[in-house]
Amino acid sequence: MSEASCATRAWNRLSEAAAFALTLHAAQLRKGTEIPYIAHLLSVAALVLEHGGDEDLAIAGLLHDAVEDCGVEHEAVIEARFGARVAAVVRDCTDADSFPKPPWQARKQAYLDHLETASPDALLVSACDKLHNARAIATDLRTHGPAVFTRFKAGQAGTLWYYRALADVFTRRLPGPLARELNDVVAAVERQTAAL
């Protein structure tokens, strides 16, 4: 493949969003690991593209936790730099924009309720986020056993409840390969947990 054919699409906005995400999340690690948080954001953006999302939605995948983890003031910056569509998806993927966050159970139930009316764009990005998280739980469960659940505020029971509820919502609202894979991964986590 020639250099010219590799450069037919610039992806300039996606590159800018990746640099912005790196800046925002530079010091963060994945819960209970030494994995840089940016690995999750890059994975979500990749999943969005793999499941038919465009550059705007890949950008939203990179920035989906910016408001929730780094502060509500970033919402206006995201809109100014990347547009209203990206900002709307980031907003729709945010389960809390205040510090301290509301209590876990109420916050997660509110997010599940919100997914019932969320846009197709937001559903795609959110499902990719949850799929990557569920894959990480499955991998860590095989490696570390049930201790993996100590990383989560809700522990084992709450985490399993939340991911089962997410899989059910996406199966209804976003039927297709992405929702099926999320359901399969969640079912594998449930089986792994029951076998421990």
Accessible surface in RSA format (square Angstrom, percent):
REM  Atomic radii and reference values for relative SASA: ProtOr
REM  Chains: A
REM  Algorithm: Lee & Richards
REM  Probe-radius: 1.40
REM  Slices: 20
REM RES _ NUM      All-atoms   Total-Side   Main-Chain    Non-polar    All polar
REM                ABS   REL    ABS   REL    ABS   REL    ABS   REL    ABS   REL
RES MET A   1   197.96 102.5 109.05  72.2  88.91 211.7 109.59  93.2  88.37 117.1
RES SER A   2    67.92  57.4  51.93  69.3  15.99  36.8  52.66 112.1  15.26  21.4
RES GLU A   3   155.34  89.2 141.90 107.4  13.44  32.0  58.86 113.8  96.48  78.8
RES ALA A   4    77.54  71.3  61.63  95.1  15.91  36.2  70.20  98.9   7.34  19.4
RES SER A   5    50.41  42.6  36.54  48.8  13.87  32.0  38.70  82.4  11.71  16.4
RES CYS A   6    86.07  65.1  54.27  60.5  31.80  74.7  29.04  73.6  57.04  61.5
RES ALA A   7    72.27  66.4  47.01  72.5  25.26  57.5  52.45  73.9  19.81  52.5
RES THR A   8   117.49  83.6  77.55  78.6  39.94  95.2  62.68  84.2  54.81  82.9
RES ARG A   9   126.57  53.1 113.66  57.9  12.91  30.7  45.36  62.0  81.21  49.2
RES ALA A  10    69.48  63.9  39.63  61.2  29.85  67.9  47.71  67.2  21.77  57.7
RES TRP A  11    82.14  33.0  77.26  37.4   4.88  11.5  61.26  32.7  20.87  33.9
RES ASN A  12   106.82  73.7  98.55  95.2   8.27  19.9  30.58  73.6  76.24  73.7
RES ARG A  13    84.59  35.5  83.82  42.7   0.77   1.8  57.01  77.9  27.58  16.7
RES LEU A  14    30.30  16.9  30.28  21.7   0.02   0.1  30.28  21.3   0.02   0.1
RES SER A  15    69.08  58.4  56.40  75.3  12.68  29.2  37.92  80.7  31.16  43.7
RES GLU A  16    70.15  40.3  63.03  47.7   7.13  17.0  28.51  55.1  41.65  34.0
RES ALA A  17     0.00   0.0   0.00   0.0   0.00   0.0   0.00   0.0   0.00   0.0
RES ALA A  18    22.70  20.9  22.70  35.0   0.00   0.0  22.70  32.0   0.00   0.0
RES ALA A  19    56.50  51.9  51.86  80.0   4.64  10.5  54.39  76.6   2.11   5.6
RES PHE A  20    20.01  10.0  16.40  10.2   3.61   9.4  19.72  12.0   0.29   0.8
RES ALA A  21     0.00   0.0   0.00   0.0   0.00   0.0   0.00   0.0   0.00   0.0
RES LEU A  22    88.92  49.5  87.45  62.6   1.47   3.7  87.83  61.7   1.08   2.9
RES THR A  23   104.17  74.1  83.50  84.6  20.68  49.3  64.15  86.2  40.03  60.5
RES LEU A  24    34.85  19.4  12.37   8.8  22.48  56.5  15.34  10.8  19.51  52.5
RES HIS A  25     2.74   1.5   0.02   0.0   2.72   7.0   0.94   1.0   1.79   2.1
RES ALA A  26    80.97  74.5  45.85  70.8  35.12  79.9  53.54  75.4  27.43  72.7
RES ALA A  27   102.32  94.1  67.22 103.7  35.10  79.9  78.02 109.9  24.30  64.4
RES GLN A  28    55.95  31.3  50.21  36.7   5.74  13.7  34.61  73.7  21.34  16.2
RES LEU A  29    86.36  48.1  66.47  47.6  19.89  50.0  66.47  46.7  19.89  53.5
RES ARG A  30    34.94  14.7  33.33  17.0   1.60   3.8   6.39   8.7  28.55  17.3
RES LYS A  31   122.51  59.8 108.27  66.4  14.25  33.9  81.66  73.5  40.85  43.5
RES GLY A  32    62.70  77.3   0.00   N/A  62.70  77.3  29.68  81.4  33.02  74.0
RES THR A  33    28.43  20.2  13.59  13.8  14.84  35.4  22.70  30.5   5.73   8.7
RES GLU A  34   148.11  85.0 129.84  98.2  18.27  43.5  67.08 129.8  81.02  66.2
RES ILE A  35    85.83  48.8  84.11  62.7   1.72   4.1  85.83  61.8   0.00   0.0
RES PRO A  36    72.54  52.9  72.54  66.1   0.00   0.0  72.54  59.9   0.00   0.0
RES TYR A  37    25.67  12.0  25.30  14.4   0.37   1.0  14.25  10.7  11.42  14.1
RES ILE A  38    24.14  13.7  23.65  17.6   0.49   1.2  23.65  17.0   0.49   1.3
RES ALA A  39    39.12  36.0  33.84  52.2   5.28  12.0  38.11  53.7   1.01   2.7
RES HIS A  40     1.27   0.7   0.99   0.7   0.29   0.7   0.00   0.0   1.27   1.5
RES LEU A  41     0.00   0.0   0.00   0.0   0.00   0.0   0.00   0.0   0.00   0.0
RES LEU A  42    89.10  49.6  84.58  60.5   4.52  11.4  84.89  59.6   4.20  11.3
RES SER A  43    35.19  29.7  28.53  38.1   6.66  15.3  11.70  24.9  23.49  32.9
RES VAL A  44     0.00   0.0   0.00   0.0   0.00   0.0   0.00   0.0   0.00   0.0
RES ALA A  45     6.95   6.4   6.95  10.7   0.00   0.0   6.95   9.8   0.00   0.0
RES ALA A  46    43.70  40.2  38.54  59.5   5.16  11.7  42.84  60.3   0.86   2.3
RES LEU A  47     6.78   3.8   6.78   4.8   0.00   0.0   6.78   4.8   0.00   0.0
RES VAL A  48     0.00   0.0   0.00   0.0   0.00   0.0   0.00   0.0   0.00   0.0
RES LEU A  49    63.04  35.1  46.51  33.3  16.53  41.6  46.81  32.9  16.23  43.7
RES GLU A  50   127.67  73.3  89.47  67.7  38.20  91.0  45.84  88.7  81.83  66.8
RES HIS A  51    58.05  31.7  31.79  22.1  26.26  67.2  24.49  25.2  33.56  39.0
RES GLY A  52    70.50  86.9   0.00   N/A  70.50  86.9  37.39 102.6  33.11  74.1
RES GLY A  53    10.07  12.4   0.00   N/A  10.07  12.4   1.31   3.6   8.76  19.6
RES ASP A  54    64.40  45.1  55.70  55.4   8.71  20.6  40.91  96.3  23.49  23.4
RES GLU A  55    24.24  13.9  23.70  17.9   0.53   1.3   5.34  10.3  18.90  15.4
RES ASP A  56    29.53  20.7  27.76  27.6   1.77   4.2   2.93   6.9  26.60  26.5
RES LEU A  57     8.85   4.9   8.85   6.3   0.00   0.0   8.85   6.2   0.00   0.0
RES ALA A  58     0.00   0.0   0.00   0.0   0.00   0.0   0.00   0.0   0.00   0.0
RES ILE A  59     0.00   0.0   0.00   0.0   0.00   0.0   0.00   0.0   0.00   0.0
RES ALA A  60     0.03   0.0   0.02   0.0   0.01   0.0   0.02   0.0   0.01   0.0
RES GLY A  61     0.00   0.0   0.00   N/A   0.00   0.0   0.00   0.0   0.00   0.0
RES LEU A  62     2.26   1.3   2.26   1.6   0.00   0.0   2.26   1.6   0.00   0.0
RES LEU A  63     0.00   0.0   0.00   0.0   0.00   0.0   0.00   0.0   0.00   0.0
RES HIS A  64     0.36   0.2   0.36   0.3   0.00   0.0   0.36   0.4   0.00   0.0
RES ASP A  65    13.17   9.2  13.17  13.1   0.00   0.0   0.80   1.9  12.37  12.3
RES ALA A  66     0.00   0.0   0.00   0.0   0.00   0.0   0.00   0.0   0.00   0.0
RES VAL A  67     0.02   0.0   0.02   0.0   0.00   0.0   0.02   0.0   0.00   0.0
RES GLU A  68    20.65  11.9  20.33  15.4   0.32   0.8   0.00   0.0  20.65  16.9
RES ASP A  69    47.55  33.3  21.30  21.2  26.25  62.1   8.20  19.3  39.35  39.2
RES CYS A  70    31.08  23.5   9.99  11.1  21.09  49.6  12.36  31.3  18.72  20.2
RES GLY A  71     5.28   6.5   0.00   N/A   5.28   6.5   5.28  14.5   0.00   0.0
RES VAL A  72    70.44  46.4  65.79  59.6   4.65  11.2  65.79  57.2   4.65  12.6
RES GLU A  73   111.26  63.9  95.76  72.4  15.50  36.9  66.88 129.4  44.38  36.2
RES HIS A  74    34.02  18.6  34.02  23.6   0.00   0.0  24.53  25.3   9.49  11.0
RES GLU A  75    42.58  24.4  42.51  32.2   0.07   0.2  13.69  26.5  28.89  23.6
RES ALA A  76    71.84  66.1  60.89  94.0  10.95  24.9  66.84  94.1   5.00  13.2
RES VAL A  77    58.85  38.7  55.51  50.3   3.34   8.0  58.80  51.1   0.05   0.1
RES ILE A  78     0.45   0.3   0.45   0.3   0.00   0.0   0.45   0.3   0.00   0.0
RES GLU A  79    87.15  50.0  81.74  61.8   5.41  12.9  18.10  35.0  69.05  56.4
RES ALA A  80    90.99  83.7  48.41  74.7  42.58  96.9  60.21  84.8  30.78  81.5
RES ARG A  81   104.34  43.8  79.04  40.3  25.29  60.2  35.61  48.7  68.72  41.7
RES PHE A  82     6.43   3.2   0.14   0.1   6.29  16.4   3.52   2.1   2.91   8.3
RES GLY A  83    30.69  37.9   0.00   N/A  30.69  37.9  28.57  78.4   2.13   4.8
RES ALA A  84    65.01  59.8  54.78  84.5  10.23  23.3  55.36  78.0   9.65  25.6
RES ARG A  85    91.53  38.4  81.37  41.5  10.17  24.2  54.59  74.6  36.94  22.4
RES VAL A  86     0.26   0.2   0.13   0.1   0.13   0.3   0.21   0.2   0.05   0.1
RES ALA A  87     4.72   4.3   4.41   6.8   0.31   0.7   4.72   6.6   0.01   0.0
RES ALA A  88    54.63  50.2  46.66  72.0   7.97  18.1  53.76  75.7   0.87   2.3
RES VAL A  89     3.75   2.5   3.61   3.3   0.14   0.3   3.75   3.3   0.00   0.0
RES VAL A  90     0.46   0.3   0.46   0.4   0.00   0.0   0.46   0.4   0.00   0.0
RES ARG A  91    80.70  33.9  77.68  39.6   3.02   7.2  46.26  63.2  34.44  20.9
RES ASP A  92    33.70  23.6  31.66  31.5   2.04   4.8   1.14   2.7  32.56  32.5
RES CYS A  93     6.88   5.2   1.30   1.4   5.58  13.1   1.10   2.8   5.78   6.2
RES THR A  94    15.46  11.0   0.48   0.5  14.98  35.7   0.48   0.6  14.98  22.6
RES ASP A  95    25.56  17.9   4.87   4.8  20.70  48.9   6.97  16.4  18.59  18.5
RES ALA A  96    10.60   9.7   0.20   0.3  10.40  23.7  10.06  14.2   0.53   1.4
RES ASP A  97    50.79  35.6  41.30  41.1   9.49  22.4   2.39   5.6  48.40  48.3
RES SER A  98    54.05  45.7  48.64  64.9   5.41  12.5  41.71  88.8  12.34  17.3
RES PHE A  99   121.63  60.9  88.93  55.1  32.70  85.1  89.30  54.1  32.33  92.5
RES PRO A 100   126.52  92.2 110.43 100.7  16.09  58.5 117.39  96.9   9.13  56.7
RES LYS A 101    60.84  29.7  40.19  24.7  20.65  49.2  18.44  16.6  42.41  45.2
RES PRO A 102    57.60  42.0  47.83  43.6   9.77  35.5  55.19  45.6   2.41  15.0
RES PRO A 103   104.15  75.9  92.03  83.9  12.12  44.1 103.87  85.8   0.28   1.7
RES TRP A 104    47.32  19.0  39.43  19.1   7.89  18.5  27.77  14.8  19.55  31.7
RES GLN A 105    99.31  55.5  97.76  71.4   1.55   3.7  56.22 119.7  43.09  32.7
RES ALA A 106    60.38  55.5  47.85  73.8  12.53  28.5  55.61  78.3   4.77  12.6
RES ARG A 107    14.86   6.2   9.53   4.9   5.33  12.7   5.55   7.6   9.31   5.6
RES LYS A 108    25.19  12.3  25.19  15.5   0.00   0.0   5.64   5.1  19.56  20.8
RES GLN A 109    72.95  40.8  72.95  53.3   0.00   0.0  35.16  74.8  37.79  28.7
RES ALA A 110    59.63  54.8  50.14  77.4   9.49  21.6  54.87  77.3   4.75  12.6
RES TYR A 111     7.43   3.5   3.72   2.1   3.71   9.7   6.22   4.7   1.21   1.5
RES LEU A 112     8.42   4.7   7.68   5.5   0.75   1.9   8.01   5.6   0.41   1.1
RES ASP A 113    81.88  57.4  73.29  72.9   8.59  20.3  28.59  67.3  53.29  53.1
RES HIS A 114    62.65  34.2  54.54  37.9   8.11  20.7  43.80  45.1  18.84  21.9
RES LEU A 115     0.52   0.3   0.52   0.4   0.00   0.0   0.52   0.4   0.00   0.0
RES GLU A 116    68.62  39.4  56.17  42.5  12.44  29.6  35.12  67.9  33.50  27.3
RES THR A 117   118.21  84.1  88.64  89.9  29.57  70.5  74.82 100.5  43.39  65.6
RES ALA A 118     4.83   4.4   0.01   0.0   4.82  11.0   3.19   4.5   1.64   4.3
RES SER A 119    46.76  39.5  38.03  50.8   8.73  20.1  40.70  86.7   6.06   8.5
RES PRO A 120    99.10  72.2  96.03  87.5   3.07  11.1  96.57  79.7   2.53  15.7
RES ASP A 121    38.57  27.0  37.71  37.5   0.86   2.0   3.99   9.4  34.57  34.5
RES ALA A 122     0.63   0.6   0.63   1.0   0.00   0.0   0.63   0.9   0.00   0.0
RES LEU A 123     2.33   1.3   2.33   1.7   0.00   0.0   2.33   1.6   0.00   0.0
RES LEU A 124    21.39  11.9  21.39  15.3   0.00   0.0  21.39  15.0   0.00   0.0
RES VAL A 125     0.00   0.0   0.00   0.0   0.00   0.0   0.00   0.0   0.00   0.0
RES SER A 126     0.72   0.6   0.44   0.6   0.27   0.6   0.72   1.5   0.00   0.0
RES ALA A 127     0.00   0.0   0.00   0.0   0.00   0.0   0.00   0.0   0.00   0.0
RES CYS A 128     0.00   0.0   0.00   0.0   0.00   0.0   0.00   0.0   0.00   0.0
RES ASP A 129     8.21   5.7   8.21   8.2   0.00   0.0   0.31   0.7   7.90   7.9
RES LYS A 130    20.29   9.9  20.29  12.4   0.00   0.0   0.00   0.0  20.29  21.6
RES LEU A 131     0.00   0.0   0.00   0.0   0.00   0.0   0.00   0.0   0.00   0.0
RES HIS A 132    33.60  18.4  33.56  23.3   0.04   0.1  15.14  15.6  18.47  21.5
RES ASN A 133    25.62  17.7  25.23  24.4   0.39   0.9   6.06  14.6  19.57  18.9
RES ALA A 134     1.89   1.7   1.39   2.1   0.50   1.1   1.89   2.7   0.00   0.0
RES ARG A 135    88.32  37.1  86.10  43.9   2.23   5.3  35.01  47.8  53.31  32.3
RES ALA A 136    28.74  26.4  21.51  33.2   7.23  16.4  28.52  40.2   0.22   0.6
RES ILE A 137     9.05   5.1   8.21   6.1   0.83   2.0   9.05   6.5   0.00   0.0
RES ALA A 138     6.33   5.8   6.33   9.8   0.00   0.0   6.33   8.9   0.00   0.0
RES THR A 139    66.95  47.6  66.79  67.7   0.15   0.4  49.25  66.1  17.70  26.8
RES ASP A 140    24.14  16.9  24.14  24.0   0.00   0.0   0.00   0.0  24.14  24.1
RES LEU A 141     3.88   2.2   0.61   0.4   3.26   8.2   0.61   0.4   3.26   8.8
RES ARG A 142   162.30  68.1 125.24  63.8  37.06  88.2  65.81  89.9  96.49  58.5
RES THR A 143    95.85  68.2  61.28  62.1  34.57  82.4  49.46  66.4  46.38  70.1
RES HIS A 144    98.92  54.1  75.73  52.6  23.19  59.3  50.30  51.8  48.62  56.6
RES GLY A 145    14.31  17.7   0.00   N/A  14.31  17.7  12.18  33.4   2.13   4.8
RES PRO A 146    67.93  49.5  62.99  57.4   4.94  18.0  63.03  52.0   4.90  30.4
RES ALA A 147    58.71  54.0  49.86  76.9   8.85  20.1  55.03  77.5   3.68   9.7
RES VAL A 148     1.94   1.3   0.58   0.5   1.36   3.3   1.94   1.7   0.00   0.0
RES PHE A 149     4.48   2.2   3.98   2.5   0.50   1.3   4.43   2.7   0.05   0.1
RES THR A 150   119.15  84.7  85.49  86.7  33.66  80.2  75.02 100.8  44.13  66.7
RES ARG A 151    55.95  23.5  29.95  15.3  26.00  61.9  19.76  27.0  36.20  21.9
RES PHE A 152    44.15  22.1  37.10  23.0   7.04  18.3  38.09  23.1   6.06  17.3
RES LYS A 153   158.45  77.3 114.55  70.3  43.90 104.5  88.21  79.4  70.24  74.8
RES ALA A 154    26.41  24.3   2.64   4.1  23.78  54.1  12.89  18.2  13.52  35.8
RES GLY A 155    23.85  29.4   0.00   N/A  23.85  29.4  23.68  65.0   0.17   0.4
RES GLN A 156    75.30  42.1  69.33  50.7   5.97  14.2  17.55  37.4  57.75  43.8
RES ALA A 157    82.40  75.8  68.36 105.5  14.04  31.9  74.54 105.0   7.86  20.8
RES GLY A 158    13.82  17.0   0.00   N/A  13.82  17.0  12.26  33.6   1.56   3.5
RES THR A 159     6.50   4.6   5.29   5.4   1.21   2.9   4.91   6.6   1.60   2.4
RES LEU A 160    35.17  19.6  33.52  24.0   1.65   4.1  34.54  24.3   0.63   1.7
RES TRP A 161    86.05  34.5  77.12  37.3   8.93  21.0  60.90  32.5  25.15  40.8
RES TYR A 162     8.29   3.9   8.29   4.7   0.00   0.0   7.99   6.0   0.30   0.4
RES TYR A 163    24.20  11.3  24.20  13.8   0.00   0.0  13.10   9.8  11.09  13.7
RES ARG A 164    63.26  26.6  63.26  32.2   0.00   0.0  44.65  61.0  18.61  11.3
RES ALA A 165    20.79  19.1  15.28  23.6   5.50  12.5  20.25  28.5   0.54   1.4
RES LEU A 166     0.00   0.0   0.00   0.0   0.00   0.0   0.00   0.0   0.00   0.0
RES ALA A 167     0.00   0.0   0.00   0.0   0.00   0.0   0.00   0.0   0.00   0.0
RES ASP A 168    62.64  43.9  59.10  58.8   3.54   8.4  19.22  45.2  43.42  43.3
RES VAL A 169     9.51   6.3   9.51   8.6   0.00   0.0   9.51   8.3   0.00   0.0
RES PHE A 170     0.00   0.0   0.00   0.0   0.00   0.0   0.00   0.0   0.00   0.0
RES THR A 171    70.21  49.9  64.90  65.8   5.30  12.6  62.81  84.4   7.40  11.2
RES ARG A 172   141.65  59.5 114.37  58.3  27.28  65.0  77.24 105.6  64.41  39.0
RES ARG A 173    74.74  31.4  55.38  28.2  19.36  46.1  14.90  20.4  59.84  36.3
RES LEU A 174    37.15  20.7  35.64  25.5   1.51   3.8  36.38  25.5   0.78   2.1
RES PRO A 175   104.09  75.9  78.55  71.6  25.54  92.8  80.53  66.5  23.56 146.4
RES GLY A 176    17.46  21.5   0.00   N/A  17.46  21.5  14.23  39.1   3.23   7.2
RES PRO A 177    90.48  65.9  85.46  77.9   5.02  18.3  87.10  71.9   3.38  21.0
RES LEU A 178     8.51   4.7   7.98   5.7   0.54   1.4   7.98   5.6   0.54   1.4
RES ALA A 179     1.81   1.7   1.63   2.5   0.17   0.4   1.68   2.4   0.13   0.3
RES ARG A 180   144.95  60.9 142.14  72.5   2.81   6.7  69.67  95.2  75.28  45.6
RES GLU A 181    54.65  31.4  51.81  39.2   2.84   6.8  24.16  46.7  30.49  24.9
RES LEU A 182     0.00   0.0   0.00   0.0   0.00   0.0   0.00   0.0   0.00   0.0
RES ASN A 183    48.30  33.3  48.30  46.7   0.00   0.0   2.90   7.0  45.39  43.9
RES ASP A 184    89.62  62.8  84.31  83.9   5.31  12.6  26.14  61.5  63.49  63.3
RES VAL A 185    22.75  15.0  20.66  18.7   2.09   5.0  22.75  19.8   0.00   0.0
RES VAL A 186     2.33   1.5   1.90   1.7   0.43   1.0   2.33   2.0   0.00   0.0
RES ALA A 187    23.92  22.0  23.26  35.9   0.67   1.5  23.57  33.2   0.35   0.9
RES ALA A 188    27.59  25.4  26.85  41.4   0.74   1.7  27.39  38.6   0.21   0.5
RES VAL A 189     8.43   5.6   8.43   7.6   0.00   0.0   8.43   7.3   0.00   0.0
RES GLU A 190    54.40  31.2  48.77  36.9   5.63  13.4  27.31  52.8  27.08  22.1
RES ARG A 191   155.66  65.4 147.56  75.2   8.10  19.3  77.79 106.3  77.86  47.2
RES GLN A 192    37.99  21.2  31.81  23.2   6.18  14.7  34.26  72.9   3.73   2.8
RES THR A 193    11.68   8.3   4.84   4.9   6.84  16.3   4.84   6.5   6.84  10.3
RES ALA A 194    89.08  81.9  50.44  77.8  38.65  87.9  62.11  87.5  26.97  71.4
RES ALA A 195    88.66  81.5  47.75  73.7  40.91  93.1  59.31  83.5  29.35  77.7
RES LEU A 196   113.34  63.1  50.01  35.8  63.33 159.2  80.24  56.4  33.10  89.1
END  Absolute sums over single chains surface
CHAIN  1 A     9399.8       7471.6       1928.2       5833.8       3565.9
END  Absolute sums over all chains
TOTAL          9399.8       7471.6       1928.2       5833.8       3565.9
